[in-house]
Structures are given as structure tokens and as C-alpha cells.
Amino acid sequence: MKLVSFEFEGTDKLGILVQHNVYPLSQINPALPQNMADFLNGGEEIMAMARMYNEHIHREPSKFNSYPYHDQNILAPVPHPTSCRDGYAFRQHVATARRNRGLPMIEEFDQYPVFYFTNHNSVTGPGELHCMPDHFQKLDFELEAAIVVGKKGRNIRAAEADEYIAGYMVMNDWSARTLQMEEMLLNLGPAKGKDFATSIGPYLVTMDEMEQYRTDTKPGHTGKQYKLAMKAFVNGIQVSDGNLADMDWTFAELIERASYGVDIYPGDVIGSGTVGTGCFLENNGTGLINDPAYQPQWLQPGDKVTMEIEHLGKLTHTIVKADTDYSLLGLKKK
């Protein structure tokens, strides 16, 4: 089942996506929650009811009211996450990015998964992405997948953690690299280099649709993994190529770490971290190692950026520069 959030009369509504049409839950059955937050808090009973209607729609779509998907203002599938964490689960990306900076692979990567908190109030869906002038100092995308938590839990072991996942989405962890690198010199962050935007979407794919893509979990790890091609495009040119099966740490293991000693809640979003080749920072470094004349690339105003994951859809944005000259970098003390 694919669930999509869209704007209707100034608020976010939830619908089932079938064959390029959105079927609002409120029009399918008024007893169903009308937005994603209430839907996730409804638990398995509500999820099961929605799956039942999803099957009915596939069999007899004309019996239910629908609206063309492309005519709607599509929001992030989870428009108001209760929190947003981002992992660091792809060894290829970590090892390559460190090599490109002349650093050895950090051995702690193979000991435990890590994540950082980003600004859950800056989560966005597809469409225009408005950036401040300083963001264009090495503006980057990051090709990732994300899950949303479907039920509350604490101290969840990895062997049971997949039961807490409501579904999967595409994720783009936007990065302003100059801001990021400057503040991380002080051993804090990422903060202002990241908190201006995190994109998820275009819809949430629930777990019943994921089983057909199951693949073997890597030796020594616990949790479900899925074989799904991951690609990124800038202005129609492919710039990244990876696979969700390349995750070294599973989402189950990330949940185990995240829930240690704290509650996780329905609506919490957790990203995978960047897939190998999944950002300009990594690719620019590799290009310069292979060819000193290589011209690094960063995102510019007007660029069209698309993150694509097999079966999870395409998440597309157009980069827009804010009409201001206000600069945080310009406030630095000399």
C-alpha cells in the first residue's frame, strides 16, 4: 500500500495512491484518520483497515472518490514528524569519503551504528526547495532511504525492531557543506549545514509491499534488508548509482540503537545515511583523486534534483535561491 499526504483546504490530508490517483481516507470511510499523524497513532488496527480498502480500490476503483495525483499539492508523507534521525549505515560511502580526505576508515563504524538528530520542523516533500545564500556554498544532495516508526517502544532489540516500522520512503538529506565543515571543526554538528531542509517522499510504502524485495542480510547483522536500486539525477543526468541492499547496518539495528533508554514514537523518521556515490562531496573527492583536472560540481539555483529508489518512487525538487543577501558566514568574527 502506498500512502500519500496532500494539502486540502489549508491542512494535510492522507490518501491511498493507486494508479496515479489519490483516494482520500476521509472519503473512503469517515472513521479512518484523516492525516498521517493520526493514522500512525491508530496502530495496526487502522493499518489493517486501510490495507483492506486498498485491496477494494485495486479491484473496483470506480466505487471510490479519487483525484489525479499530479493535480495535488503533494506534501512529505509524514508532514510533521515527531523527530528525525539520520543514520550512517553505508560503509562504502563512509570509507570512500574518508579516503578522499586522506583518512583511514574508522574502525568504530563496524562496531555500532550511529545517527544524528536533524530538524524535524524542516522536513519537506517534493517541489521547490528555497535556500539561503550561504547554502549555495557547496550545496549538496544526499541519496538515502528512510523509515517511519509505527508504534511506541523502548529498548527494542534488533530481532524485533522491524515490527516497529510502518513503511519506507525516499530521503534527501540536503547539505550546505561549507557551513557543515566549518562548525564540525569544533566537534559539534552537523547543525546549520543540515537543519534547513530534509526531504522525504513522494509517498510511504507500507511493509506489506516490501516483502517481494527481501534479500539476505549481511553476515553478522540483524534485521530485514531489501534489494532496491537507488539513483540520483541532477538536471536529468544520473550522478549516483547504488542499492538499498548495500546498507551495512540495518534499520532494525538503527532502531535498536535509537531506542536504548528512550522511547521512540509513531511518526519518528529515521534515515539510512548516504548510499555509496550518493552525494557530490564523495563524488567530487573521487573525481579529483582520479583526475587532478576534475571540476567539482555543486548544486546551483534552478537545478532539478531527483532521488529515485526502485518501488519507493521519485522525489524531485527545483532549487530556488531566496531573495536576500543575508549571510551567516558573513557574521563570523575576524
C-alpha positions in Angstrom: 0.0 0.0 0.0 1.2 3.5 -0.9 0.1 6.4 1.4 0.3 10.0 0.3 -0.1 13.2 2.2 -1.5 16.2 0.3 -2.8 19.7 1.0 -6.5 20.2 1.1 -8.3 23.4 2.3 -5.1 24.5 4.2 -4.4 21.3 6.0 -2.7 18.0 5.4 -4.9 15.0 4.4 -4.0 11.4 3.9 -4.9 9.2 0.9 -4.2 5.9 -0.7 -2.3 6.1 -4.0 -3.5 3.7 -6.7 -2.6 4.0 -10.4 -1.8 7.8 -10.3 -5.0 8.6 -8.4 -5.3 9.7 -4.7 -8.2 8.2 -2.7 -8.6 10.3 0.4 -9.2 8.2 3.6 -11.9 10.6 4.8 -13.9 9.8 1.7 -13.2 6.1 1.8 -14.5 5.8 5.3 -15.0 8.8 7.7 -14.0 6.6 10.6 -10.4 6.4 9.2 -7.9 9.0 10.4 -7.6 12.0 8.0 -3.9 12.7 8.4 -0.7 10.7 8.7 0.0 11.6 12.4 -3.4 10.2 13.5 -3.1 7.3 11.1 0.2 6.2 12.6 -1.1 6.6 16.2 -4.0 4.4 15.3 -1.8 1.3 15.3 -2.2 -2.0 13.5 -6.0 -1.9 13.6 -6.1 1.2 11.4 -3.3 -0.1 9.2 -5.2 -3.3 8.6 -8.4 -1.4 7.8 -6.5 0.8 5.3 -5.0 -2.3 3.6 -8.4 -3.8 3.2 -9.7 -0.7 1.5 -6.5 -0.6 -0.7 -7.4 -4.1 -1.9 -11.0 -3.0 -2.6 -9.8 0.0 -4.6 -7.5 -2.1 -6.7 -10.4 -4.4 -7.5 -13.1 -1.8 -8.1 -11.5 1.7 -8.3 -14.7 3.3 -9.7 -16.6 2.8 -6.5 -14.4 5.3 -4.6 -13.8 9.0 -5.0 -10.4 9.9 -6.2 -8.3 12.8 -7.5 -5.4 12.8 -10.0 -2.1 12.6 -8.1 -0.4 15.1 -10.3 -3.0 17.8 -9.7 -2.5 17.7 -5.9 -0.1 19.7 -3.8 1.9 16.7 -2.5 3.5 17.0 0.9 6.0 14.9 2.8 4.3 11.6 3.5 4.9 12.4 7.2 4.4 16.2 7.2 5.0 16.6 10.9 7.5 14.0 12.2 7.8 13.7 15.9 11.6 13.5 15.4 14.0 13.0 12.6 17.2 11.0 13.0 19.7 10.2 10.2 22.0 7.2 10.2 25.4 6.4 8.8 24.8 2.9 7.6 26.6 2.5 4.2 30.2 1.5 4.7 31.1 2.3 1.0 30.1 6.0 1.4 32.0 6.4 4.7 35.1 4.6 3.6 35.3 6.5 0.2 34.6 9.9 1.7 37.3 9.3 4.4 39.8 8.0 1.8 39.2 11.1 -0.4 40.1 13.3 2.6 43.3 11.2 3.2 41.9 9.5 6.3 41.8 5.8 7.1 38.5 4.0 7.6 37.4 4.5 11.2 37.1 1.1 12.9 34.2 2.1 15.1 32.0 2.1 12.1 31.9 -1.7 12.3 31.2 -1.8 16.0 27.9 0.0 16.3 25.5 2.1 14.1 25.4 5.9 14.7 22.9 8.7 13.8 22.4 12.4 14.4 19.2 14.4 15.0 18.2 16.9 12.4 15.4 19.5 12.4 12.1 17.7 12.2 10.4 21.0 11.6 12.3 21.4 8.3 11.1 18.2 6.7 9.6 18.8 3.3 8.0 16.9 0.4 8.6 17.3 -3.3 8.6 20.7 -5.1 10.6 23.8 -4.7 13.5 24.0 -2.2 14.2 27.5 -1.1 17.8 28.1 0.1 19.7 31.0 1.6 22.8 32.4 0.0 25.2 30.5 2.4 23.6 27.2 1.5 25.0 27.7 -2.0 28.5 27.5 -0.6 28.8 23.9 -1.8 25.2 22.9 -1.7 24.8 19.1 -1.9 22.2 16.4 -2.0 22.4 13.0 -0.2 20.6 10.0 -1.7 19.0 7.9 1.2 16.1 5.8 2.2 14.1 6.4 5.4 11.6 4.6 7.5 8.8 5.9 9.8 8.1 4.4 13.2 4.7 2.9 13.5 4.4 2.2 17.2 5.9 3.3 20.5 8.8 1.4 22.0 11.9 1.5 24.2 14.9 -0.7 24.4 13.9 -2.6 21.3 16.1 -5.4 20.3 17.1 -5.6 16.6 15.5 -9.0 16.2 12.1 -7.4 16.9 12.7 -3.9 15.5 11.3 -4.4 12.0 7.8 -4.8 13.7 8.1 -1.2 14.6 8.4 0.1 11.0 5.3 1.4 9.4 6.9 1.9 5.9 9.7 3.1 3.7 10.3 6.4 1.8 12.9 8.1 -0.3 15.0 10.7 1.6 17.3 13.6 0.6 19.4 14.9 3.4 20.3 18.3 1.9 23.7 19.6 3.0 25.4 23.0 2.9 29.0 21.7 3.0 30.8 25.0 3.9 28.6 25.6 6.9 28.8 21.9 7.8 32.6 21.6 7.7 33.2 24.9 9.5 31.1 24.1 12.5 32.2 20.5 12.7 35.8 21.7 13.3 34.6 22.4 16.8 33.5 18.8 17.2 29.8 19.6 17.2 27.2 19.2 14.5 26.1 18.8 11.8 23.8 21.7 12.6 23.4 24.7 10.3 24.8 22.7 7.5 21.9 20.4 7.6 18.9 21.8 9.5 17.4 24.0 6.7 15.8 21.0 4.9 15.4 17.3 4.8 13.1 15.9 2.1 11.1 12.6 2.2 8.6 11.2 -0.2 6.9 11.1 -2.5 4.8 8.6 -0.6 5.1 6.0 2.2 5.3 2.4 1.0 4.0 0.1 3.8 5.7 -3.1 4.8 3.3 -5.5 3.0 4.7 -4.2 -0.3 8.3 -4.6 0.8 8.5 -8.4 1.2 8.9 -9.1 -2.5 12.2 -7.2 -2.4 13.7 -9.1 0.6 17.3 -10.1 0.3 19.9 -11.7 2.5 21.0 -9.7 5.5 24.8 -9.2 5.6 26.7 -11.6 7.8 26.9 -10.5 11.4 23.9 -8.2 11.2 20.2 -8.5 12.2 17.1 -7.2 10.5 15.4 -7.2 7.2 17.1 -5.9 4.1 15.7 -5.1 0.6 17.2 -5.1 -2.8 16.1 -1.8 -4.4 18.1 0.2 -6.9 19.0 3.8 -5.8 19.7 6.6 -8.3 20.1 10.3 -8.2 19.8 12.7 -11.1 20.7 16.4 -11.5 19.1 18.2 -14.5 18.4 14.8 -16.0 21.9 13.5 -15.7 22.5 10.5 -13.5 25.1 11.2 -10.8 24.6 8.3 -8.3 24.1 4.6 -8.5 23.6 2.3 -5.5 21.3 -0.2 -3.8 19.5 -0.3 -0.6 20.9 -3.8 -0.1 24.3 -2.2 0.3 23.3 -1.0 3.8 25.8 -2.5 6.3 23.8 -1.6 9.4 20.1 -2.4 9.0 17.2 -0.2 10.0 16.4 -2.7 12.8 19.9 -2.1 14.2 19.4 1.6 13.9 16.2 1.3 15.9 17.9 -0.8 18.5 20.5 1.9 19.0 18.0 4.8 18.8 15.6 3.3 21.4 18.2 2.4 24.0 17.0 4.1 27.2 14.4 6.3 25.4 11.0 6.0 23.8 10.6 6.1 20.1 7.2 7.2 18.8 4.8 6.8 15.9 5.9 9.4 13.4 9.6 9.3 14.2 11.6 9.3 10.9 15.0 7.5 10.6 17.2 7.9 7.6 19.7 5.3 6.3 22.6 7.7 5.7 24.1 8.2 2.2 24.4 5.4 -0.2 27.8 5.0 -1.9 28.2 7.6 -4.7 25.2 9.3 -3.2 26.4 12.9 -2.9 28.7 15.4 -4.7 31.0 15.6 -1.7 32.0 11.9 -2.2 32.0 12.0 -6.0 34.0 15.2 -6.2 36.7 13.7 -4.0 36.8 10.6 -6.1 36.9 12.6 -9.3 39.9 14.7 -8.1 41.8 11.6 -7.0 41.4 10.1 -10.4 42.0 13.3 -12.3 43.6 16.4 -10.8 41.8 18.5 -13.6 38.4 17.2 -12.5 35.9 20.1 -12.0 33.9 19.7 -8.7 30.2 20.1 -9.0 27.7 21.6 -6.5 24.0 22.4 -6.8 23.0 25.8 -8.2 19.8 27.8 -8.3 17.4 26.4 -10.9 18.8 22.8 -10.7 16.3 20.0 -10.8 17.3 17.2 -8.4 15.6 13.8 -8.4 16.2 11.0 -5.9 14.9 7.6 -7.2 14.6 4.3 -5.3 13.0 1.3 -7.0 9.4 0.9 -5.9 9.7 3.8 -3.4 9.3 6.4 -6.2 10.9 9.6 -7.3 11.5 12.6 -5.1 12.1 15.7 -7.2 13.0 19.3 -6.2 13.9 22.5 -8.0 16.4 24.6 -6.2 15.4 28.2 -5.6 17.6 31.0 -4.2 16.0 33.2 -1.5 15.8 36.9 -2.4 18.2 38.1 0.2 21.9 38.8 0.8 21.7 37.8 4.5 24.8 35.7 5.2 25.6 33.7 8.4 29.1 33.2 7.1 29.4 37.0 6.9 28.8 37.3 10.6 32.0 35.4 11.6 34.3 37.2 13.9 37.7 38.0 12.4 
